Amino acid sequence: MPIHNRFQHQIYSAERPQAPYEIIAPSPPSDWNAARTKAAFEALAGVLANRKTQVVYLVHGTFTGTDALGFIREFERWKPDIGKKLRDAQKMLIDKITGEAGNYSESYAKSFQDALNHGSSNHDSSSTPTVKLFHWTSENLHLARANAAVRLLDELLEDTHHEQRRYLMWGHSHAGNVFALLTNLIGSDVRTLKKFFKIGDAWRRFRLLGHLDPPVWKRVRGRVLENPEILKRIELDIVTFGTPIRYGWETSSYRSLSHFVYHRPQASKPEYLAPFPEGLSDVLEARYGDCVQQLGIAGTNFTPFLFAWRSWIVEERFRRFLQRGISRLNTLDRLRIGQRVANEGKALLVDYDVDGTMTAQQLFGHAIYTRTEWLPFHMQKVATELAEQES
């Protein structure tokens, strides 16, 4: 996408991608011995130390967050003290049910931190980044992803209040689209940002209670518009896993961008395209790779909670703002394209060696990225990409 992207959507096309991509067929986790695994940990820890990365954010995708149906948010307007408890309880339940299946849990974050600590054994331990989890509602809505981007920016602004900070953003599924919105928030002009926040104001206004909620929108809007120079303190390296092609990226707002996509090339199609699933078995068996990444494009949002009338209005406004020129009537035609490579960043099309008996736990090919057994491979490859994109 261009500099000054202004929340422009990515273009869907079956043409050969302009952005770089690579076809990869990694060996299975069972082939990774202790020495090779340690080398992968050391590779990423070393690169992050050289880049002076302070924090690694792990961000989950859709349906594994704190309010997947949007019910708690509406209840919270009347009982705000109970809202956080309900969100925490839902996330704990989700973590218990899904584990590592398409989800970044506390145990996954610990494994990630332990790997970095282990890989940093030959370096100054003070240079080892801190691994943090960032939770959002995980609704399959524009407004939910926009709210997540604003909340994440608020956290980064608080962290960079006094100094320059560098982050590695590591996101699954639509977390990648949260990151895309984040780059636009960081790099857009004042006029465009005012349009974005005006839509958000309509969502968070609750006249019956005489207040605006959540206050984070007002706080971020004030910080960004009153002192845009503070945004230059945020340096981002971004890695996405199974992110559907949707929002465009603001090129000036990140240092590096990589996309992992589970893809099984077919002789009947160009290597960067996935065939449209012809039957249920194609989806359940992930015959062509990650079906969710392939099918989760524009036009596949859910509707807001039934009684959340403001969310319905604002969702439609965000749809017109974030999907300008994209008609819902052409959704099936876009789905049939099957483009795997995003317009920006480097796509790593990975044909994961997956045991066919585990398909029920793969979430249609979408859960493979968050399995800890693949963490050494991901760390090693991310280290390579960071080093190459830096040079």
Sequence and secondary structure as in RCSB ss.txt:
>XXXX:A:sequence
MPIHNRFQHQIYSAERPQAPYEIIAPSPPSDWNAARTKAAFEALAGVLANRKTQVVYLVHGTFTGTDALGFIREF
ERWKPDIGKKLRDAQKMLIDKITGEAGNYSESYAKSFQDALNHGSSNHDSSSTPTVKLFHWTSENLHLARANAAV
RLLDELLEDTHHEQRRYLMWGHSHAGNVFALLTNLIGSDVRTLKKFFKIGDAWRRFRLLGHLDPPVWKRVRGRVL
ENPEILKRIELDIVTFGTPIRYGWETSSYRSLSHFVYHRPQASKPEYLAPFPEGLSDVLEARYGDCVQQLGIAGT
NFTPFLFAWRSWIVEERFRRFLQRGISRLNTLDRLRIGQRVANEGKALLVDYDVDGTMTAQQLFGHAIYTRTEWL
PFHMQKVATELAEQES
>XXXX:A:secstr
  SS TT B    SS  SS EEEE    GGG  HHHHHHHHHHHHHHHHHTT  EEEEE  TTSSS TTSHHHHH
HTT HHHHHHHHHHHHHHHHHHHTTTT   HHHHHHHHHHHHHHTTTS GGGS EEEEE     SSHHHHHHHHH
HHHHHHHHHTSSS EEEEEEEETTHHHHHHHHHHHHH  HHHHHHHHHHHHHHHEEGGGTEES HHHHHHHHHHH
H GGGGGGEEEEEEEES  S B   GGG SEEEEEEEB   TTS TTB     SHHHHHTTTTB HHHHH STT 
     TT HHHHHHHHHHHHHHSTT  GGGHHHHHHH B S SSSEEEEE     GGGGGGTTTTTSGGG GGGH
HHHHHHHHHHHHHHH 
